[in-house]
Every structure is written in C-alpha cells, then in structure tokens.
C-alpha cells in the first residue's frame, strides 16, 4: 500500500464522501485512493493534506 489515506480519514473522523465533496471529485475516485487501487496526483495530495491539516508525508507509507 502506497498511501495511508483510509487510516488518516479514520483518525480525523472524516469520510471518503466528505473528502470527495471537498475536492469536487467522484466518490468512486476517492474510494480507489483509499483502497490503493489508484493514487491521487501530487497537487491533489497536497490539497488532501491541507484539508486534513496534516503534512503530505503523513499520507504516504514509508518505503522499506
């Protein structure tokens, strides 16, 4: 898994639906990000971090 989006949303008590609304994205797109089927681009990742009031690095799993 590349991103931690699903975990961070739970920690922040937010839903993927809420995030989709904030970003004006299709909920199925956000769902794919949450399940690591696909990844948001860097601009979107930055917006997500800003919305959740965290650093961008907190959204990405460290590589081993």
Kinemage of the C-alpha trace (Angstrom):
@kinemage 1
@onewidth
@group {chain A} dominant
@subgroup {mainchain}
@vectorlist {calphas} color= white
{ca unk a 1} P 0.000 0.000 0.000
{ca unk a 2} L 1.369 3.352 -1.039
{ca unk a 3} L -0.896 5.813 0.748
{ca unk a 4} L -2.395 5.949 4.238
{ca unk a 5} L -5.465 7.931 3.215
{ca unk a 6} L -8.015 5.490 4.633
{ca unk a 7} L -6.266 5.396 8.031
{ca unk a 8} L -5.831 9.168 8.178
{ca unk a 9} L -9.509 9.750 7.373
{ca unk a 10} L -10.468 7.457 10.265
{ca unk a 11} L -8.020 9.238 12.593
{ca unk a 12} L -9.507 12.612 11.612
{ca unk a 13} L -13.077 11.274 11.843
{ca unk a 14} L -13.791 12.146 8.210
{ca unk a 15} L -15.352 10.057 5.456
{ca unk a 16} L -14.258 9.450 1.892
{ca unk a 17} L -17.586 11.011 0.844
{ca unk a 18} L -16.672 14.191 2.740
{ca unk a 19} L -13.268 14.262 1.051
{ca unk a 20} L -14.829 13.748 -2.392
{ca unk a 21} L -17.164 16.687 -1.778
{ca unk a 22} L -14.318 18.933 -0.606
{ca unk a 23} L -12.188 18.081 -3.646
{ca unk a 24} L -15.140 18.059 -6.083
{ca unk a 25} L -14.145 14.537 -7.126
{ca unk a 26} L -16.265 11.486 -7.812
{ca unk a 27} L -16.664 9.392 -4.627
{ca unk a 28} L -15.537 6.299 -6.557
{ca unk a 29} L -12.233 8.051 -7.345
{ca unk a 30} L -11.611 8.768 -3.656
{ca unk a 31} L -12.596 5.186 -2.843
{ca unk a 32} L -9.907 3.934 -5.246
{ca unk a 33} L -7.341 6.125 -3.472
{ca unk a 34} L -8.448 4.769 -0.080
{ca unk a 35} L -8.038 1.175 -1.244
{ca unk a 36} L -4.762 1.938 -3.050
{ca unk a 37} L -6.180 0.853 -6.415
{ca unk a 38} L -5.000 4.211 -7.766
{ca unk a 39} L -3.191 7.234 -6.333
{ca unk a 40} L -4.008 10.945 -6.279
{ca unk a 41} L -1.655 13.241 -8.177
{ca unk a 42} L 0.746 15.410 -6.167
{ca unk a 43} L -1.403 18.551 -6.430
{ca unk a 44} L -4.411 16.633 -5.097
{ca unk a 45} L -2.290 15.005 -2.384
{ca unk a 46} L -1.265 18.484 -1.272
{ca unk a 47} L -4.923 19.597 -1.146
{ca unk a 48} L -5.865 16.496 0.863
{ca unk a 49} L -3.105 17.201 3.389
{ca unk a 50} L -4.286 20.802 3.678
{ca unk a 51} L -7.932 19.770 4.188
{ca unk a 52} L -6.931 17.279 6.886
{ca unk a 53} L -4.454 19.719 8.464
{ca unk a 54} L -1.509 17.329 8.241
{ca unk a 55} L 1.796 17.099 6.408
{ca unk a 56} L 1.848 15.417 2.993
{ca unk a 57} L 4.326 12.820 4.268
{ca unk a 58} L 1.720 11.611 6.792
{ca unk a 59} L -0.400 10.451 3.836
{ca unk a 60} L 2.324 8.225 2.383
{ca unk a 61} L 3.644 4.951 3.767
{ca unk a 62} L 7.402 4.918 4.222
{ca unk a 63} L 9.165 2.572 1.837
{ca unk a 64} L 11.094 -0.278 3.397
